[in-house]
Amino acid sequence: MNKNFIKIIVSDGVVTIATQTFNLFLIWYFAVKLHRQDMVALLGALQIIEIIGGPIGGAIADIVNPAKILKWVSIIRICVTGILLFSLFQTDTYVIILLLLIFSTLNSLISVFYASAVEVSTYKFAKNESERVKNNAGFSAVSEISGILSGSLLAFMTTYLNLTSSTILIMVLIAFSVIGILNMSAEKNVIPDVVDNRNEKFKFTEAITSTFKGMKSILGEPIIKTVIPYALIINFLYWTFWYIQPLYLNYKIPNIKYAFSLQQMIISIASVVATIVIQRKHTLVMNYKRHYRLLLLIQSGALLLLSLLYAFINSEKMLTIGLICFWAVYSLFNSFTGIILITLLQEKIDNRILGTTLGTIFTLIMVTAPIAAIASRAVPIKSTSLIILTGLMVAILLYSLTDKRFLEVLNDD
C-alpha cells in the first residue's frame, strides 16, 4: 500500500479509538450506571444528524483534495473537544449529560466528512481490483485493530475510571490524533490523483447539486436497488439487538462487568482475522460473491444461536464462551460481506461519483441505527426479544434466496 495512504488510515485509527470508545462508554454509562435506556435511545437518535450529512460529505470528498478535508476537520474537532473540557467544570449531572450528548452529536457530524475523505483515498491509490481489495482490507484492518484497542480501553474505563477521568483520557487521545493529521502535508499531493490548486475555490452549492444528482443516478443502479431494501431491514433489526445488549448483559451476566467490552473486542478481533484472510486470499474471497446471501445468512444465524443460548443457559461461564464464539462468527462473515460489497461498488460505480455513492449508501443504511435506538426503548430487555429480532433477520435472508435479481447483479461483470 502507498505510504501516504498508510499514514491516513493510521491517523484515522487513532481518532477512531478515541471517539468510538467514548460513544460506547456513554452507552454503557447511561444503561448500566444510570439504568436509562431512554438516554441510550436519545444518544442513538442524535446520530441522525451525522447520517444526513453522509451524501454531502461524499460529494465534497469527490471535489476537494481529501488531505485538506482531513486537516480542516481535525481543526474543527479540537474546537468541538472544548465542550468536553467545559463539562469537567460542571457540577450539575444533567448539564454534564447534555454537554456530552452535544459533543457526541457534533463529533459524529464532522466525522462524516473525515470518513468520506478516508474512504475516497482507498480507491485513488488503487490501480486495479487487486489493489482495491488490499486497500479496502488494509483500511478495514486498521479500523478493526482500533476496535480491539477501543474495546480494551472501554473495559479499562468501565472497570477503573469514573466519568471525569474517562473524559480526560479521551481528550488526550483526540489531541494526539489531531497532531498526527496536522503534521501531514496537503501541499505535496498526499492524494496523488488530486491536483492541488490553491486558487481553486470550493463551491458548496456545487457539492449539494452533485449530491442530489449522484443520489438520483445511484438509486437506479441494479446492485443498489437489489441489496439496499434487504440491508435496511436487516440493519434495523441488528441495531435494535445491539442497543439493548449493554443492559441485557448486565442483567444476564451480572458478575462479568466487562461483558459488553468483551463483545466489542471480539467483533474487532474477528474482523482483523477476516481482513488478513482477504489480504492473502483476496481472489478466493471475491469468488464467493455469488454466495453473498449465504454469507449473510451465516452471520445472522450466529446471532440467532447466541440468542437461543441466552434463553436456555444460565451458566455465566457458558454464556461468556458463547458470546465469544458466536460474535466471532458474526464478525468474521460480516467483514467478508462488507468488503465484497464495497469492492463490487467500486467496480460498478463511476469513480467520479464514488464518494457520493458511498455517502448515499452510508446514509440509507445507517439511518436505521438511530431509528433502532429509539425503538430499543420500547423493546423488553429479555431473551425472547433477542430471539424475535435475530429470528426475523434469518427469515428475511431465507426469503432473499428466492430473489433471482441477486445472482444477476453479483455475476454481472
BELKA-V514785 format. One record per backbone hydrogen bond with DSSP energy under -1.0 kcal/mol. CO is the residue of the C=O (numbers start at 1). NH is the residue of the N-H. Records with the same first field share a line. If there is no record, write none. Layout:
BEGIN
CO = NH + NH
END
This chain:
BEGIN
2 = 6
3 = 7
4 = 8
5 = 9
6 = 10
7 = 11
8 = 12
9 = 13
10 = 14
11 = 15
12 = 16
13 = 17
14 = 18
15 = 19
16 = 20
17 = 21
18 = 22
19 = 23
20 = 24
21 = 25
22 = 26
23 = 27
24 = 28
25 = 29
26 = 30
27 = 31
28 = 32
29 = 34
30 = 36
36 = 40
37 = 41
38 = 42
39 = 43
40 = 44
41 = 45
42 = 46
44 = 47
45 = 48
46 = 49
47 = 51
48 = 52
49 = 53
51 = 54
53 = 57
54 = 58
55 = 59
56 = 60
57 = 61
58 = 62
59 = 63
60 = 64
65 = 68 + 69
66 = 70
67 = 71
68 = 72
69 = 73
70 = 74
71 = 75
72 = 76
73 = 77
74 = 78
75 = 79
76 = 80
77 = 81
80 = 83
81 = 85
82 = 86
83 = 87
84 = 88
86 = 89
87 = 90
92 = 96
93 = 97
94 = 98
95 = 99
96 = 100
97 = 101
98 = 102
99 = 103
100 = 104
101 = 105
102 = 106
103 = 107
104 = 108
105 = 109
106 = 110
107 = 111
110 = 114
111 = 115
112 = 116
113 = 117
114 = 118
115 = 119
116 = 120
117 = 121
120 = 124
121 = 125
123 = 126
128 = 132
129 = 133
130 = 134
131 = 135
132 = 136
133 = 137
134 = 138
135 = 139
136 = 140
137 = 141
138 = 142
139 = 143
140 = 144
141 = 145
142 = 146
143 = 147
144 = 148
145 = 149
146 = 150
147 = 151
148 = 152
149 = 153
150 = 154
151 = 155
152 = 156
153 = 157
154 = 158
155 = 159
156 = 160
157 = 161
162 = 166
163 = 167
164 = 168
165 = 169
166 = 170
167 = 171
168 = 172
169 = 173
170 = 174
171 = 175
172 = 176
173 = 177
174 = 178
175 = 179
176 = 180
177 = 181
178 = 182
179 = 183
181 = 184
191 = 194
197 = 200
203 = 207
204 = 208
205 = 209
206 = 210
207 = 211
208 = 212
209 = 213
210 = 214
211 = 215
212 = 216
213 = 217
214 = 218
215 = 219
218 = 221
221 = 225
222 = 226
223 = 227
224 = 228
227 = 231
228 = 232
229 = 233
230 = 234
231 = 235
232 = 236
233 = 237
234 = 238
235 = 239
236 = 240
237 = 241
238 = 242
239 = 243
242 = 245
244 = 248
245 = 249
246 = 250
247 = 251
248 = 252
249 = 253
253 = 256
256 = 259
258 = 262
259 = 263
260 = 264
261 = 265
262 = 266
263 = 267
264 = 268
265 = 269
266 = 270
267 = 271
268 = 272
269 = 273
270 = 274
271 = 275
272 = 276
273 = 277
274 = 278
275 = 279
276 = 280
277 = 281
281 = 285
282 = 286
283 = 287
285 = 288
286 = 289
288 = 291
289 = 292
291 = 295
292 = 296
293 = 297
294 = 298
295 = 299
296 = 300
297 = 301
298 = 302
299 = 303
300 = 304
301 = 305
302 = 306
303 = 307
304 = 308
305 = 309
306 = 310
307 = 311
308 = 312
309 = 313
315 = 319
316 = 320
317 = 321
318 = 322
319 = 323
320 = 324
321 = 325
322 = 326
323 = 327
324 = 328
325 = 329
326 = 330
327 = 331
328 = 332
329 = 333
330 = 334
331 = 335
332 = 336
333 = 337
334 = 338
335 = 339
336 = 340
337 = 341
338 = 342
339 = 343
340 = 344
341 = 345
342 = 346
343 = 347
344 = 348
345 = 349
350 = 353
351 = 354
353 = 357
354 = 358
355 = 359
356 = 360
357 = 361
358 = 362
359 = 363
360 = 364
361 = 365
362 = 366
363 = 367
365 = 368
366 = 369
367 = 371
368 = 372
369 = 373
370 = 374
371 = 375
372 = 376
374 = 377
375 = 378
380 = 382
382 = 386
383 = 387
384 = 388
385 = 389
386 = 390
387 = 391
388 = 392
389 = 393
390 = 394
391 = 395
392 = 396
393 = 397
394 = 398
395 = 399
396 = 400
399 = 402
400 = 403
403 = 406
404 = 408
405 = 409
406 = 410
407 = 411
411 = 413
END
